[in-house]
Structures are given as C-alpha cells and as structure tokens.
Amino acid sequence: MTKPAILVTRAIFPEVLIKLSQHFDVESNQDDVIWSPQELAQRLQGKVAAFMTGTERVNAELLALCGQLKLCANMTVGYNNFDLAAMTSAGVLGTNAPDVLTETTADFGFALLMATARRVTESEHFLRAGKWTRWSYDMFSGAEVHGTTLGIVGMGRIGQAIARRAALGFGMQVIYHNRSRLDAATEASFHARYVGKEELLQTADHVMLVLPYSASSHHTIGAAELALMKPTATLINLARGGIVDDAALAEALRHKRIAAAGLDVFEGEPAVHPALLTVPNVVLTPHIASATEGTRRAMAALAVDNLIGFLVNGKAVTPLNPEVLARVGA
C-alpha cells in the first residue's frame, strides 16, 4: 500500500523523521534550507501534508498551487504563519502545539524579566569589556521585582502561568488586560485584577506581553502606549513580533522614556530593527522562550500526533479550523 507523501519543512529531531516514516513517505529538509514561497510550493507538489515550524507562510497563493494538500501541522503554539480563512476555504486543516510549552515559556518570561529589571545583559557587557575596576554603591542598580506590580497583556495559558509565578513566587500584585475577563475563581487563584489597557500601562512596574498576533493586535504597544508607562517601568515581549512597534520602542529606550525592555520576538525576525542594537537598556534573545530540549521534543511530538491522527486515524488532536473536520466527516 502506498504511503501518503508529506513534507517536513525544516530540520527536526531524527527520531521524529523515523516515526513519521513508519506511516508516510517523508521528504525532509535536514539541511535546514529556508525556502522561498516558490520553492515551498514546488516541494509541496504531490504532498498531502506538511510538518511546519512557524517559519513558512501558508496563504491563498500557496494553496492555489498545492491542490493535494490537506493538513499543515505547526510544531509551535503560534500560528500567525497560517491564513486560516484561506486554509478553511481550500479545505486544508491547520494544527498547532498548545499546552506543551506553557510552563517552559512562563519560566523564560521571568528569566527575561529578571535580566531586564536587574540589567544583567548590560552589566555583563560592562564586565567583559574590562570596565569593572571597582565597586560603587549605584553600579547597575536596577528595578525591584518582588513586591512590585506586574501588568500582563494577554491572559491565556502562558499569561496565567506567569501570573501564578508572579503572585506566589515573587509576591507581586498582578493586573491584567485581556479580550475577555477571566472567571472570579481563576483571578483569585493568583490574586489578579482585571483593568483596562490604559490603566495597566500607567500602573504597572513591569509590563509583559503574552497575547497572540493578529491584525487587531499589530502594534498593540506603540509610541502612544509607551508614553503612558512609568519612566521606571520595563516592557517584556514574549509573544510575537509586530505586537510592539520596535522602532518606537528603540526611541523610547534611547530617551529613557521607559527604563528597559526585554524582547524574545521581533518584527520581521530573524532581522532585528537596527536601532534596538544601539541602545544598552534592552535584553535581546532570538525567539527561544520554548527552547528546552524536553519542550521542543514535546512540541514536535504533538505535531506528529496531529499528522498521524488526521491522516491515519481521521482525527486531529489540536485543530485550529475544526470546520474542515466537519466537512470531511472527521
């Protein structure tokens, strides 16, 4: 019996390819070449599904060239690389990998917050440059974290995990803004208070962004929002590039309109706005919030489960557009 043909678009753990090969005819990209949209479309010819990493854009133009495609399985929780409306119209299912990276990403959120507030990167550069010759009472004095107010924009699974760490581990006051308010019991579990976006920005000592990217969340934080924040405040973007206007942020940091920022994601990444590279009061990391081996393996495993579940057993695990399943009777 002929196995369904699938494409693995980026390098991945060899064990993942072995498991996929038990069920599918697999073409893989272990050389980790970044394909152009035209090259991706060519590679997808004759393929019924693709294992993706979030790098590859799936839109109407691509789908029009790939008539056999039935499933695109992201190994990431984010899926702003998917045009879900176009995929649904074409009868192509999209899946992602929620839950498995929640705790690891929340851990990294606090790592980035601590590094930013306590000026870890800035002070390390100072030390490595041989500038540390003596101690002084105000050398790299940063911002307090414990007992301060954390404002979280986006209170999904990761936002709630961050709130739990803040309230229970650091004794922080937690305020949050979300599209919809959480139930009272969930709020009470980490002593969180729902506020409007403007109040959050004006009140919080530290602002952490954990909301999904969409057209409506583009530049959620721009020059006007940065102007509302305290000059002593820090901003952490753990979510997606484009939620922050990086150019406006660099300008605010340069003029000390806010104290510091920590960014794991960027507009147009892997490119970074050059102005961000010239200001000292920012911590920059290359989109690694979920980067522990255990978590990345769990993310990949969930993508595999979606591929096998849908193509072999007729049931996806974490569908993003389940109306496609209804259409095919899965």
C-alpha positions as a Markdown table, in Angstrom:
| # | Residue | x | y | z |
|---|---|---|---|---|
| 1 | Met | 0.0 | 0.0 | 0.0 |
| 2 | Thr | 1.4 | 3.4 | -1.0 |
| 3 | Lys | 2.1 | 5.7 | 2.0 |
| 4 | Pro | 0.8 | 9.3 | 1.9 |
| 5 | Ala | 3.5 | 11.8 | 1.0 |
| 6 | Ile | 4.4 | 14.5 | 3.4 |
| 7 | Leu | 6.9 | 17.3 | 3.7 |
| 8 | Val | 9.0 | 18.3 | 6.8 |
| 9 | Thr | 9.9 | 21.9 | 6.0 |
| 10 | Arg | 12.8 | 22.4 | 8.5 |
| 11 | Ala | 15.4 | 20.3 | 10.3 |
| 12 | Ile | 14.0 | 18.3 | 13.2 |
| 13 | Phe | 15.0 | 15.6 | 15.6 |
| 14 | Pro | 15.9 | 12.4 | 13.7 |
| 15 | Glu | 13.6 | 10.4 | 15.9 |
| 16 | Val | 10.7 | 12.4 | 14.6 |
| 17 | Leu | 11.5 | 11.5 | 11.0 |
| 18 | Ile | 11.8 | 7.8 | 12.0 |
| 19 | Lys | 8.3 | 7.9 | 13.5 |
| 20 | Leu | 6.8 | 9.7 | 10.6 |
| 21 | Ser | 8.4 | 7.3 | 8.1 |
| 22 | Gln | 6.5 | 4.5 | 9.7 |
| 23 | His | 3.3 | 6.0 | 8.3 |
| 24 | Phe | 4.3 | 8.3 | 5.5 |
| 25 | Asp | 6.6 | 8.8 | 2.5 |
| 26 | Val | 8.6 | 11.6 | 4.0 |
| 27 | Glu | 10.6 | 14.3 | 2.2 |
| 28 | Ser | 12.6 | 16.2 | 4.9 |
| 29 | Asn | 14.8 | 19.3 | 5.0 |
| 30 | Gln | 17.5 | 18.3 | 7.4 |
| 31 | Asp | 19.9 | 20.7 | 5.7 |
| 32 | Asp | 17.5 | 23.4 | 7.1 |
| 33 | Val | 17.4 | 25.5 | 4.0 |
| 34 | Ile | 15.0 | 28.4 | 4.2 |
| 35 | Trp | 12.8 | 28.0 | 1.1 |
| 36 | Ser | 11.3 | 30.9 | -0.8 |
| 37 | Pro | 7.5 | 30.7 | -1.2 |
| 38 | Gln | 8.0 | 29.4 | -4.8 |
| 39 | Glu | 10.4 | 26.7 | -3.6 |
| 40 | Leu | 8.0 | 25.7 | -0.8 |
| 41 | Ala | 5.2 | 25.4 | -3.3 |
| 42 | Gln | 7.4 | 23.2 | -5.5 |
| 43 | Arg | 8.4 | 21.0 | -2.6 |
| 44 | Leu | 4.7 | 20.6 | -1.7 |
| 45 | Gln | 3.7 | 19.2 | -5.1 |
| 46 | Gly | 2.1 | 15.8 | -4.5 |
| 47 | Lys | 2.2 | 16.2 | -0.7 |
| 48 | Val | -0.9 | 15.7 | 1.3 |
| 49 | Ala | 0.5 | 17.3 | 4.5 |
| 50 | Ala | 3.4 | 19.3 | 5.9 |
| 51 | Phe | 5.2 | 19.3 | 9.3 |
| 52 | Met | 6.0 | 23.0 | 9.8 |
| 53 | Thr | 7.8 | 25.2 | 12.3 |
| 54 | Gly | 6.1 | 28.5 | 12.0 |
| 55 | Thr | 8.6 | 29.9 | 9.5 |
| 56 | Glu | 6.6 | 29.0 | 6.5 |
| 57 | Arg | 3.7 | 31.1 | 5.3 |
| 58 | Val | 0.6 | 29.3 | 4.2 |
| 59 | Asn | -1.7 | 31.6 | 2.3 |
| 60 | Ala | -4.2 | 31.6 | -0.6 |
| 61 | Glu | -1.4 | 31.9 | -3.2 |
| 62 | Leu | 0.4 | 28.9 | -1.9 |
| 63 | Leu | -2.7 | 26.8 | -1.5 |
| 64 | Ala | -3.8 | 27.5 | -5.1 |
| 65 | Leu | -0.6 | 25.8 | -6.2 |
| 66 | Cys | -0.9 | 22.8 | -3.9 |
| 67 | Gly | -4.3 | 21.1 | -4.6 |
| 68 | Gln | -3.4 | 17.9 | -2.9 |
| 69 | Leu | -2.6 | 19.5 | 0.5 |
| 70 | Lys | -4.9 | 18.5 | 3.3 |
| 71 | Leu | -3.0 | 19.4 | 6.5 |
| 72 | Cys | -0.4 | 21.8 | 7.8 |
| 73 | Ala | 0.9 | 20.9 | 11.3 |
| 74 | Asn | 2.8 | 23.6 | 13.2 |
| 75 | Met | 5.0 | 22.4 | 16.0 |
| 76 | Thr | 4.6 | 25.9 | 17.6 |
| 77 | Val | 1.7 | 27.2 | 19.6 |
| 78 | Gly | 1.7 | 30.4 | 17.4 |
| 79 | Tyr | 0.1 | 30.1 | 14.0 |
| 80 | Asn | 0.3 | 33.6 | 12.5 |
| 81 | Asn | 2.0 | 32.0 | 9.6 |
| 82 | Phe | -1.3 | 30.4 | 8.7 |
| 83 | Asp | -4.1 | 32.3 | 6.8 |
| 84 | Leu | -6.8 | 30.2 | 8.4 |
| 85 | Ala | -9.6 | 31.7 | 6.4 |
| 86 | Ala | -7.8 | 30.7 | 3.2 |
| 87 | Met | -7.0 | 27.3 | 4.5 |
| 88 | Thr | -10.6 | 26.7 | 5.5 |
| 89 | Ser | -11.8 | 27.8 | 2.1 |
| 90 | Ala | -9.4 | 25.4 | 0.5 |
| 91 | Gly | -10.3 | 22.5 | 2.8 |
| 92 | Val | -6.9 | 22.4 | 4.5 |
| 93 | Leu | -6.7 | 21.7 | 8.2 |
| 94 | Gly | -4.2 | 23.6 | 10.4 |
| 95 | Thr | -3.0 | 22.4 | 13.7 |
| 96 | Asn | -0.7 | 23.8 | 16.4 |
| 97 | Ala | 1.0 | 22.7 | 19.6 |
| 98 | Pro | -0.6 | 24.3 | 22.7 |
| 99 | Asp | -0.1 | 23.4 | 26.3 |
| 100 | Val | 3.2 | 21.5 | 26.0 |
| 101 | Leu | 5.3 | 24.7 | 26.1 |
| 102 | Thr | 3.3 | 26.7 | 28.7 |
| 103 | Glu | 5.4 | 26.2 | 31.7 |
| 104 | Thr | 8.8 | 26.5 | 29.9 |
| 105 | Thr | 7.7 | 29.7 | 28.2 |
| 106 | Ala | 6.5 | 31.2 | 31.5 |
| 107 | Asp | 9.8 | 30.3 | 33.1 |
| 108 | Phe | 11.6 | 32.2 | 30.3 |
| 109 | Gly | 9.3 | 35.1 | 30.7 |
| 110 | Phe | 10.6 | 35.5 | 34.2 |
| 111 | Ala | 14.1 | 34.9 | 33.1 |
| 112 | Leu | 13.7 | 37.8 | 30.7 |
| 113 | Leu | 12.0 | 40.0 | 33.2 |
| 114 | Met | 14.8 | 39.4 | 35.8 |
| 115 | Ala | 17.5 | 40.0 | 33.3 |
| 116 | Thr | 15.8 | 43.2 | 32.1 |
| 117 | Ala | 14.9 | 44.6 | 35.5 |
| 118 | Arg | 18.3 | 43.8 | 37.1 |
| 119 | Arg | 20.3 | 44.9 | 34.0 |
| 120 | Val | 22.0 | 41.6 | 33.6 |
| 121 | Thr | 23.0 | 41.9 | 29.9 |
| 122 | Glu | 24.1 | 45.5 | 30.3 |
| 123 | Ser | 26.3 | 44.6 | 33.3 |
| 124 | Glu | 27.8 | 41.5 | 31.6 |
| 125 | His | 28.9 | 43.6 | 28.6 |
| 126 | Phe | 30.5 | 46.1 | 31.0 |
| 127 | Leu | 32.4 | 43.3 | 32.7 |
| 128 | Arg | 33.5 | 41.6 | 29.5 |
| 129 | Ala | 34.8 | 44.9 | 28.2 |
| 130 | Gly | 37.2 | 45.1 | 31.2 |
| 131 | Lys | 35.4 | 48.2 | 32.6 |
| 132 | Trp | 34.8 | 46.7 | 36.1 |
| 133 | Thr | 37.7 | 48.1 | 38.2 |
| 134 | Arg | 35.9 | 48.8 | 41.5 |
| 135 | Trp | 32.6 | 48.6 | 43.3 |
| 136 | Ser | 30.3 | 51.6 | 43.7 |
| 137 | Tyr | 27.0 | 52.0 | 45.6 |
| 138 | Asp | 24.9 | 52.7 | 42.4 |
| 139 | Met | 26.7 | 50.4 | 39.9 |
| 140 | Phe | 24.0 | 48.9 | 37.7 |
| 141 | Ser | 21.2 | 49.5 | 40.2 |
| 142 | Gly | 18.1 | 48.1 | 38.6 |
| 143 | Ala | 14.4 | 47.8 | 39.4 |
| 144 | Glu | 12.8 | 45.7 | 42.1 |
| 145 | Val | 10.8 | 42.7 | 41.0 |
| 146 | His | 9.5 | 41.2 | 44.2 |
| 147 | Gly | 6.5 | 43.1 | 45.7 |
| 148 | Thr | 6.0 | 45.3 | 42.6 |
| 149 | Thr | 3.1 | 45.4 | 40.1 |
| 150 | Leu | 3.2 | 43.2 | 37.1 |
| 151 | Gly | 0.8 | 44.0 | 34.2 |
| 152 | Ile | 0.1 | 41.1 | 31.8 |
| 153 | Val | -1.5 | 41.8 | 28.4 |
| 154 | Gly | -2.9 | 38.5 | 27.2 |
| 155 | Met | -4.1 | 36.1 | 29.9 |
| 156 | Gly | -4.2 | 32.8 | 28.2 |
| 157 | Arg | -2.4 | 29.7 | 29.4 |
| 158 | Ile | 1.0 | 31.3 | 29.4 |
| 159 | Gly | -0.2 | 34.5 | 30.8 |
| 160 | Gln | -1.8 | 32.7 | 33.7 |
| 161 | Ala | 1.3 | 30.6 | 34.3 |
| 162 | Ile | 3.3 | 33.9 | 34.5 |
| 163 | Ala | 0.7 | 35.4 | 36.9 |
| 164 | Arg | 1.0 | 32.3 | 39.2 |
| 165 | Arg | 4.8 | 32.7 | 39.4 |
| 166 | Ala | 4.4 | 36.4 | 40.0 |
| 167 | Ala | 1.9 | 36.2 | 42.8 |
| 168 | Leu | 3.0 | 33.1 | 44.6 |
| 169 | Gly | 6.8 | 33.2 | 44.0 |
| 170 | Phe | 7.6 | 37.0 | 43.9 |
| 171 | Gly | 4.7 | 38.5 | 46.0 |
| 172 | Met | 3.8 | 40.7 | 43.1 |
| 173 | Gln | 0.5 | 42.5 | 42.5 |
| 174 | Val | -0.9 | 41.2 | 39.3 |
| 175 | Ile | -3.1 | 43.2 | 37.0 |
| 176 | Tyr | -4.1 | 42.1 | 33.5 |
| 177 | His | -5.9 | 43.1 | 30.3 |
| 178 | Asn | -7.5 | 40.5 | 28.0 |
| 179 | Arg | -10.1 | 40.4 | 25.3 |
| 180 | Ser | -12.4 | 38.8 | 27.9 |
| 181 | Arg | -12.2 | 38.7 | 31.7 |
| 182 | Leu | -11.4 | 35.5 | 33.5 |
| 183 | Asp | -13.8 | 34.0 | 35.9 |
| 184 | Ala | -13.6 | 35.1 | 39.6 |
| 185 | Ala | -12.1 | 31.8 | 40.8 |
| 186 | Thr | -9.2 | 31.9 | 38.3 |
| 187 | Glu | -8.5 | 35.5 | 39.1 |
| 188 | Ala | -8.5 | 34.7 | 42.8 |
| 189 | Ser | -6.0 | 31.8 | 42.4 |
| 190 | Phe | -3.2 | 34.3 | 41.6 |
| 191 | His | -4.8 | 37.5 | 43.1 |
| 192 | Ala | -5.2 | 39.1 | 39.7 |
| 193 | Arg | -7.2 | 42.1 | 39.0 |
| 194 | Tyr | -8.7 | 43.0 | 35.6 |
| 195 | Val | -8.1 | 46.5 | 34.3 |
| 196 | Gly | -8.3 | 48.5 | 31.1 |
| 197 | Lys | -5.2 | 48.6 | 28.9 |
| 198 | Glu | -4.5 | 52.3 | 29.6 |
| 199 | Glu | -4.7 | 51.7 | 33.4 |
| 200 | Leu | -2.4 | 48.7 | 33.1 |
| 201 | Leu | 0.2 | 50.7 | 31.3 |
| 202 | Gln | 0.0 | 53.6 | 33.7 |
| 203 | Thr | 0.1 | 51.4 | 36.8 |
| 204 | Ala | 2.4 | 48.5 | 36.2 |
| 205 | Asp | 6.1 | 48.5 | 37.2 |
| 206 | His | 6.7 | 45.7 | 34.7 |
| 207 | Val | 4.5 | 45.0 | 31.6 |
| 208 | Met | 4.6 | 41.6 | 30.0 |
| 209 | Leu | 3.1 | 40.9 | 26.6 |
| 210 | Val | 1.7 | 37.3 | 26.0 |
| 211 | Leu | -1.1 | 37.9 | 23.5 |
| 212 | Pro | -1.4 | 36.2 | 20.1 |
| 213 | Tyr | -0.5 | 38.1 | 17.0 |
| 214 | Ser | -3.3 | 39.2 | 14.6 |
| 215 | Ala | -4.2 | 42.2 | 12.6 |
| 216 | Ser | -6.0 | 43.6 | 15.6 |
| 217 | Ser | -3.0 | 43.2 | 17.9 |
| 218 | His | -0.5 | 44.7 | 15.5 |
| 219 | His | 1.4 | 47.4 | 17.3 |
| 220 | Thr | -0.6 | 47.0 | 20.5 |
| 221 | Ile | 2.4 | 48.8 | 22.0 |
| 222 | Gly | 3.5 | 51.9 | 20.0 |
| 223 | Ala | 4.7 | 55.4 | 20.8 |
| 224 | Ala | 1.4 | 56.4 | 22.4 |
| 225 | Glu | 1.3 | 53.4 | 24.7 |
| 226 | Leu | 4.9 | 53.7 | 25.7 |
| 227 | Ala | 4.2 | 57.3 | 26.7 |
| 228 | Leu | 1.7 | 56.1 | 29.2 |
| 229 | Met | 4.2 | 53.9 | 31.0 |
| 230 | Lys | 6.2 | 54.9 | 34.0 |
| 231 | Pro | 9.8 | 56.1 | 33.2 |
| 232 | Thr | 11.0 | 53.4 | 35.7 |
| 233 | Ala | 8.9 | 50.6 | 34.0 |
| 234 | Thr | 10.2 | 47.7 | 32.0 |
| 235 | Leu | 8.5 | 46.1 | 29.0 |
| 236 | Ile | 8.8 | 42.4 | 28.1 |
| 237 | Asn | 7.6 | 41.0 | 24.8 |
| 238 | Leu | 7.3 | 37.2 | 24.9 |
| 239 | Ala | 4.5 | 37.0 | 22.4 |
| 240 | Arg | 5.1 | 37.7 | 18.7 |
| 241 | Gly | 6.9 | 40.2 | 16.6 |
| 242 | Gly | 4.7 | 43.0 | 15.4 |
| 243 | Ile | 2.8 | 43.4 | 18.7 |
| 244 | Val | 5.4 | 46.0 | 19.6 |
| 245 | Asp | 6.4 | 48.9 | 17.3 |
| 246 | Asp | 10.1 | 48.1 | 17.5 |
| 247 | Ala | 11.2 | 51.5 | 16.1 |
| 248 | Ala | 9.1 | 53.4 | 18.6 |
| 249 | Leu | 10.4 | 51.2 | 21.4 |
| 250 | Ala | 14.0 | 51.8 | 20.5 |
| 251 | Glu | 13.3 | 55.6 | 20.5 |
| 252 | Ala | 11.6 | 55.3 | 23.9 |
| 253 | Leu | 14.6 | 53.4 | 25.3 |
| 254 | Arg | 17.1 | 55.8 | 23.9 |
| 255 | His | 15.4 | 58.7 | 25.6 |
| 256 | Lys | 14.7 | 56.8 | 28.8 |
| 257 | Arg | 11.0 | 57.2 | 28.5 |
| 258 | Ile | 10.9 | 53.7 | 30.0 |
| 259 | Ala | 13.7 | 52.1 | 31.9 |
| 260 | Ala | 14.4 | 49.0 | 29.9 |
| 261 | Ala | 12.9 | 46.3 | 27.7 |
| 262 | Gly | 13.4 | 42.5 | 27.1 |
| 263 | Leu | 12.5 | 41.1 | 23.7 |
| 264 | Asp | 12.4 | 37.5 | 22.6 |
| 265 | Val | 10.5 | 38.3 | 19.4 |
| 266 | Phe | 10.8 | 41.0 | 16.7 |
| 267 | Glu | 9.1 | 42.5 | 13.7 |
| 268 | Gly | 10.5 | 40.8 | 10.6 |
| 269 | Glu | 12.6 | 38.3 | 12.5 |
| 270 | Pro | 15.2 | 37.0 | 12.3 |
| 271 | Ala | 16.1 | 40.6 | 11.3 |
| 272 | Val | 16.2 | 42.9 | 14.3 |
| 273 | His | 15.5 | 46.6 | 14.0 |
| 274 | Pro | 19.0 | 48.2 | 13.9 |
| 275 | Ala | 18.1 | 50.9 | 16.4 |
| 276 | Leu | 17.5 | 48.2 | 19.0 |
| 277 | Leu | 21.1 | 47.1 | 18.7 |
| 278 | Thr | 22.4 | 50.5 | 19.6 |
| 279 | Val | 20.6 | 51.0 | 22.9 |
| 280 | Pro | 22.1 | 49.5 | 26.1 |
| 281 | Asn | 18.9 | 49.1 | 28.1 |
| 282 | Val | 17.4 | 46.2 | 26.2 |
| 283 | Val | 17.8 | 42.5 | 26.5 |
| 284 | Leu | 17.6 | 40.7 | 23.2 |
| 285 | Thr | 17.1 | 36.9 | 22.7 |
| 286 | Pro | 16.5 | 35.0 | 19.4 |
| 287 | His | 13.0 | 33.6 | 20.0 |
| 288 | Ile | 14.0 | 31.0 | 22.4 |
| 289 | Ala | 11.3 | 31.1 | 25.1 |
| 290 | Ser | 10.3 | 27.4 | 24.5 |
| 291 | Ala | 13.9 | 26.3 | 23.9 |
| 292 | Thr | 14.4 | 23.4 | 26.3 |
| 293 | Glu | 15.1 | 20.0 | 24.7 |
| 294 | Gly | 12.2 | 18.4 | 26.5 |
| 295 | Thr | 9.7 | 21.1 | 25.5 |
| 296 | Arg | 10.9 | 21.2 | 21.9 |
| 297 | Arg | 10.6 | 17.4 | 21.7 |
| 298 | Ala | 7.0 | 17.6 | 23.1 |
| 299 | Met | 6.1 | 20.3 | 20.6 |
| 300 | Ala | 7.4 | 18.1 | 17.7 |
| 301 | Ala | 5.6 | 15.0 | 19.1 |
| 302 | Leu | 2.3 | 16.9 | 19.2 |
| 303 | Ala | 2.8 | 17.9 | 15.5 |
| 304 | Val | 3.5 | 14.2 | 14.7 |
| 305 | Asp | 0.4 | 13.2 | 16.6 |
| 306 | Asn | -1.7 | 15.6 | 14.6 |
| 307 | Leu | -0.3 | 14.3 | 11.3 |
| 308 | Ile | -0.9 | 10.6 | 12.3 |
| 309 | Gly | -4.2 | 11.4 | 14.0 |
| 310 | Phe | -5.7 | 13.1 | 10.9 |
| 311 | Leu | -4.1 | 11.2 | 8.0 |
| 312 | Val | -4.2 | 7.7 | 9.5 |
| 313 | Asn | -7.0 | 7.8 | 12.1 |
| 314 | Gly | -9.2 | 10.6 | 10.8 |
| 315 | Lys | -8.9 | 12.7 | 14.0 |
| 316 | Ala | -6.6 | 15.6 | 14.6 |
| 317 | Val | -5.6 | 16.4 | 18.2 |
| 318 | Thr | -5.4 | 20.2 | 18.2 |
| 319 | Pro | -7.2 | 21.5 | 15.1 |
| 320 | Leu | -7.3 | 25.3 | 14.6 |
| 321 | Asn | -10.1 | 25.3 | 12.0 |
| 322 | Pro | -12.3 | 22.3 | 13.0 |
| 323 | Glu | -14.9 | 23.2 | 10.4 |
| 324 | Val | -12.6 | 21.5 | 7.9 |
| 325 | Leu | -13.0 | 18.3 | 10.0 |
| 326 | Ala | -16.8 | 18.6 | 9.9 |
| 327 | Arg | -16.6 | 19.0 | 6.1 |
| 328 | Val | -14.6 | 15.7 | 5.7 |
| 329 | Gly | -16.5 | 13.9 | 8.4 |
| 330 | Ala | -13.6 | 13.5 | 10.8 |
